[in-house]
Every structure is written in C-alpha cells, then in structure tokens.
C-alpha cells in the first residue's frame, strides 16, 4: 500500500511540473523507476529509467546518468526489451571521465549479472575479474565487489572438480570478509547462503550446517521467503547425508511453505516436486509420493506452457511414472513415461534452437567485424596488386597449363584409389558378416590333428601338455561360438525347436557320465541319478546344451574335493533336471542377475559368461523354466523343468516320429577367452571408427562382434590404454566401462573431454551401477550417454547410431553453408578454444600460397591424422577443403567492394592459379567470380 501511494504521489507530481523544471522532473523519473524495479514491475521501471537516462545525459549529470543506466539495464533484461540504447558504454564513459570507481564497479557488475543470467558465463567472468581488479587497485570495496566474488564462485563451481570447488569456497570466504568489513547484514547473510553449498562440496558438512542455521535465523526473522526457501532446501541435503530423515522431511515442508509466498509461480510446485521425490526415494512411501507429485502436477498445469517446460517438470512427470509403476498402475505409468519422453524431446529441441540463434547472432557480429577489417586493408591491397599485376598475369598463364595437367593426373589417380578402397570395404563387410558362421569348420580342423597327435605315445610330457591346452581352448572357442550363434538365432527368432520322440534316458546318462573324468581330475565326489523314462518328446540339441552348461557351471565353481550331484526324473509330464554343487551361497540379488550375460558380482570375481543365459533362453523357447536356490549354507541347486509330452508342443515344433541316434556326441564346456586383435585404422575411410574400452575380455569381444559389420573397431584393455589410443587414433565414438583398474571410465571421460584433440568425441559409459546418483556422476564428467548393465545390444547400437548421426547433422549443416565460420560449430568449450586457434592461424597464413594442410597441422600442434580427424569431425571438411573454403569466403568479400581484377583477387587470397580459383569458385557459388561481382554490385 505504501508503494502504491508513493507511485500515485509521484505521478501527480510529474503532471504538475512545468517545462522549466527539467532537473526535478528527471529526479522524479529516477525515483519512480527505482520503486518500480523494487516492486518487480520491470516494464514500468524500464520506461521511467530510460526517460531519466535521456534527460540526465542531456544535462551532463554523470552520476545520475549512471544510476538510471543501471536500472535500465536490469529492467531491460527482465522485461525482454531489445532497445539499442548504448547504456553500458555511455555509463562507463561517464564513470571513467569522472574517475568514479564506485560507479564504474557498479556498471561492470550489473553488466556481468545480466550476461550470467543469459548463460554467457565466460563474458560474465571477465567482467567480474575487472571488478576485482579495479577494487584492488583503488582499495575500494562495495556491495558490487562482494557480489562479483559470489558470482565468480558460482561460475567456478560449474566445472565440478575438486580444485574448482575449493576455489569457489575460498572466493566466498573472501566475499564474507568484505561483507563483514562493510558491516552489511544483507551481504553477510547472502554469502552464508552460497557458503552452505560450497562447504558441503569441499567436505565441511558441519560448517555447511552452521551457515544454514545462521542464514535461516536471519531470513526467517526478516521474513524474506526467497532465501529462506532456498536454505531449507539446502538443509534437506544435509539431513539426508546425516540420515536425519524426519528433520529432512520438516525442512522440505518449510521449503514448500516459503516457496508458496515467492512471486515466481514456479517455485511452489518445484518445492512440492522435491518433496515428492524424497517421499518415494528415501521414505519408500509410494502412495504419499504419488499424491504429493500429483498435487505438484496440478499446480504446474495452472502455469503457462513456457513456465512448465523445465527439466524439473519433466522429472516430475517421470517420477509419477515410477510411482504408478511401483503401485502397479501400469497404464497410468506408461502414459506418464510417454509424456516425460515428449517433454524431454521438447526441451532438447528448445535448447538446440537457442544454440542456433546464439550461433547466428555471433556469426553476424563477427561478419561485420571482418568486413570492417577488410575495408581498412583493401586500399593497400589494391595498390600493391596494381604494381604486380602484369607479372602475376604472365606467371599465372604459365602455371595454368602445368597445374591443370597435374591436377587432372591427381584426380584420376585418387579416383582409382577410392574405387579400390570402396571395393575393399565391401569385401571386408561381407567377410565380417560371414566369418562367425565359418568358425566351426577351421576350429574342428584344428582340434582334429591335435587329437590325432595326442594318440602318439612317443611325444614328450611337455608337448602333450601343450597339445592338451590347445585342445581345451579350441573346444572352448568352438563351444562359445556355437553359444553366441544360438543366442543370436534366439534373439532374431531363427532358432526353431525340432522335437522328436526318443530315448531321453540314454541321452541323459551319456551326458552325465562324460563328466566323470573331470570329476576324477578335480577329486570331486560326483553322483548322477537318471530314472528310467518310458517315452519322451524333446529336442535333443536343447537337452544336450542345457545339461552340459549346468554341469559345466557346477564343476567350474566347485572347489577341489567338493561335491556335485546330477538327478533327472519325470513328474507330471515335466522332466526335472537338478544339478547341485558345493560353493559359496548366492544373495537374492545375485540369483536374480545370474542368468544375465557376462554377469559379474564385482570386478574381483569371475563372471558367468553366457552359458547360463543360453540355458534360460533355450528353456523358455521349449516352454520350460529354471530356478536357483541355496540348498544349505554351502550348496547351490539349479532345477530345470522341461515338458516331455507331445501335447505341450505346437505342430510346427514337431518333426517325424523317429528315435534318436543311440550314439550321442557330447561337446565339452564352456567359456572363451577372446584375443584382442588391434587392426590398423583407415584414416580416410567413411566407416565410423569405434573405440571399445573394457577390461573384461568377454564383454569387449561381444561388443566388437556386434559392431564390426558397420564400424572400424579398435580396442583398449583399460582406461589408460583407452586414453592413449583415443589421442593416437581420434575415433568417431567411444564405448567405455566405468569400473576398470588403474584408470577408470570417469577419469578417461574427464581427460578426453578436456583435451582439445579429443574433446569432440561422443562417449558412452557402461556400468553395473544403476542408481541415478551414479548416472549423474558419469554425465557430469561430460559423457554423452550412460547405459547400465546388463544392456540390450540393440539399445547400445541405437545410441551409438544416434550420437554419430547428431554429429553428422551438425557437420552437414555447416558444410552446406555458403559462408563457414569455425566458431559457429564448437560443441564444447575446449572445441571453442581449438577453433579459435584455427582462426588465429588462418588470419596469419590464409593469404600465403604455400600454406597447406601439413603446415596447418604443425601450427595447431597436432599430428597429421589427429588434425585431419578432429577437423573432419567438427566441420565435415578435410584440411585442404577447409583452407579453400575460407579463401573463397575472403574472395567474395573482395569481389563486392571494388573493381579488382579476378586474377589479383585469386593471388591475394592464396591461390597460385587464377583458373583453378575460378573453377573452385564456380563449384561453390554457381557462377564465375566476375559474374558474382557484377551481380552483387547491381
């Protein structure tokens, strides 16, 4: 009411002043704009501050000009105006003219604050550093210097490293010291708000709690909802970290209470959303979480669509999906998950549009700057060209014929080479498509001579041991290849049942007895009991593979002098196969994951390979099942059930009613140790280069097998090896495990994303940890995607395709532009620095005719292959194509300005041959340089 009364009085005063009372009128404008700003009426604040600014500027009242400019800047940003009034420059000029350092600091900080809220962090940081430099130089401190330190700490924390967190913590303590020197309660306590977070990040949890309590005491007393709500939200993290869930819940409710009073309408539903997530994730109360999240959703729906399109709202919809899933409301859950996905896509598109707009604005600004620079140098260039014109023309004519013949020869030579490479690529693709099916024959041919040689009694003991090792490993490799092919057929639906009537008793006894020799070698007590079964319908191949894998697994994990038992009987038309072995009992979680391929309880325990996964898939195909249980404290039992009655199978699954061959061939156990084959990489190939970093040989080989038809594959054994090979080869994409010895996947991702040679490479992290917190850690290091184990290979394949396609779309967009600016295509800050370095080299060397790709790479500081793959990945252009495109851009600018001879322009921009220049120009712009010049001037 007081502010409304003041506005009324000021409005009346404005109507009552005469034309001669300009000074009083200007001051009243300034007062009104300040009051409107405090009331968050930004349009009105901007209107009156603009009026005051114009009048004070005419009256040369520098101090008040600056004050009105600061209000105009803030309110202009808030009200989304786009006036071109140069508030910043006029205000800075006025402060410098009067050496008013306090006001200069204020204007720099105001500008930094606006840039920061516009997500231009680098520019904001530079201005904050200017504030600090001026305050130190003139020994002057104010609220703006304190706020600049706080802003610097915020930007430092965004890097999420140990060093940046410590830096942010130190800056905030410096800000706190200045605030206490200024004796400003407001500044002291706003610093406390930021110190809460910073103290927690450096591990000072109790110090963080101290600042929370100090801040809450002040802001609840002063009744400032905005900061009180934020402190209560920070307090929830402290209480969750100390397992004080009741206090955490109280803090969440206080956060909701204060957020409801904040003018920003989004804060209230956001606070309710955080509480709902807490109820579900920490309290395990799905019903309450559902009600809370539904309440938040109802409030969100009262907001505008623009206010709803946030990451937190998308997370709320997803949480509703999880709540309904836990409560078995499957239809509602599916709808929420679909809506969450649609929201995510809209947010991604919105972010992409913003990036595009920012890039276009940046491009236009830099284009104008380049035009100004070219105008300054044009006169000097024209004079120099007139002096050398005659000599250049003669030299150009002589070179035209020689270079033309040379380029013709090179073109045809390269065309033949490219045709040959494409033919080789087709052959290699066909080879990899068929090789997995061809493994069986050569492996059989290897094992045959080995077995024949073993029959020779004259060989030495050492030679026999070596041959036995060869036999074991060839058998393992053959067995695993068969398993992989079976699994592939199962997934594709190509593996069909062939159920016949036969003597299953003899088959089971034959398989079971084949393990007696292995039991004797390991001194294992082995018993097998197979009941006589009169008649059975079954698929011999399925029964053989199920029994062999179960027995192999039992012997594999049984200690020497342990026990293994095998029992087979028919109960209610179901064949029950029970395999029991001594071993460490399994937890409930381990039992649930036991049939996942390559499941490994932890990095120090050998995994189960794919045998048990194949068993489960085969039993499911055969309408059967399998279960695992701990029989005693040191015994584990696998029980497989399989129907043996004809009426359990479909007609299509039955074959002619004939008995099985009495002589059943039994294959041996079990797992394969893949050998990593590092192949030379074809740099110029269009096939994407994939680096697989995985210390588990089984999983690494599985990924390679799945991707080798469409990608060039290189492999690394661990994170350190992966970093070295990524820097050496510059792959198109990386798939890396997280838990590896020496250097883990997170460190690999962080290192590569901070190296300008590799910062552009998409990285997918694989891990067995499925918690969201673990996923955040992976994504915070710069990873492009995160997949939990066990995963579907189709999902991984699609994610790889999506990331490569996204990079390809970006390259195509800029490779098709008539004018290409390197800065427009940066993906990360490191890429931005790399492309800026390229621009500096181009500025210095572009017009040098001897400047080529080799010299380009040397100037950048990369090897030829590293520079080639990095530039190709970002722009879609080779080094030679990139240089030529930039020279043509420079040529178009010169053609638009003055009547300069085309040959002169060709030499000026670095071409040795005007004819070749004209040819290249016509390929890009669709007309000759001369025609282009006439068209632009008309």
Buried (B, 14 or more C-beta within 10 A) or exposed (E): EEEEEBBEEBEEBBEEEEEEEBEEBBBBBBBBBBBBBEBEBBEBBBBBBBBBBBBBBEEEBBBBBBBBBBBBBBBBBBBEBEEEBEBBEBBBBBBEEEEBBBBBBBBBBBBBBBBBEEEBBEBBBEBBBBBBEBBEEEEBBBBBBBBBBBBBBBBBBEBBBEEBBBBBBBBBBBBBBBBEEBEBEBBBBBBBBBBBBBBBBBEBEEBBBBBBBBBBEBBBEEEBBBBBBBBBBBBBBBBBEEEBBEBBBBBBEBBBBBBBBBEEBBBBBBBBBBBBBBBBBBBEBBEBBBBBBBBBBEBBEEBEEEBBBBEBBBBBBBBBBBBBBBBEBEEBBEBBBEBBBEBBEEBEEEEEEEEEEBBEEEBEEBBEEBEEEBEEEBEEBBEEBEEEBEEBBEBBEEBBEEBBEEEEEEEEEEEEEEEEBEEEBEEBBEEBEEEBEEBEEEBEEBBEEBEEBBEEEEBEEEEBEEBEEBBBBBBBBBBBBBBBBBBBBBEEEEBEBBBBBBBBBBBBBBBBBBBEEBBEEBEBEBEBEBEEBEEBBBBBEBBBBBBBBBBBBBBBBBBEEBBBBBBBBBEEEBBBBBBBBBBBBBEEEBBEBBBBBBBBBEEEEEBBBBBBBBBBBBBEBBBBEBEBEBEEEBBBBBBBBBBBBBEBBEEEBBEEEEEBEEEBEBBBBBBBEBEBEEEEBBBEBEBBBBBBBBBBBBBBBBBBBBBBEBBBBBBBBBBBBBBEBBBBBBBBBBBBBBBBEEBBBBBBBBBBBBBBBBBBBBBBBBBBBEEEEBBEBBBBBBBBBBBBBBBEBEEBBEBBEEBBEBBBEBBEBBBEEEBBBBBBBBBBBBBBEBBEBBBEBBEEBBBEEEBEBEBBBEBBEBBBBBBBBBBBBBBBBBBEBBBBBBBBBBBBBBBBBEEBBBBBBBBBBBBBBBBBBBEBBBEBBEEBBEBBBEEEEE
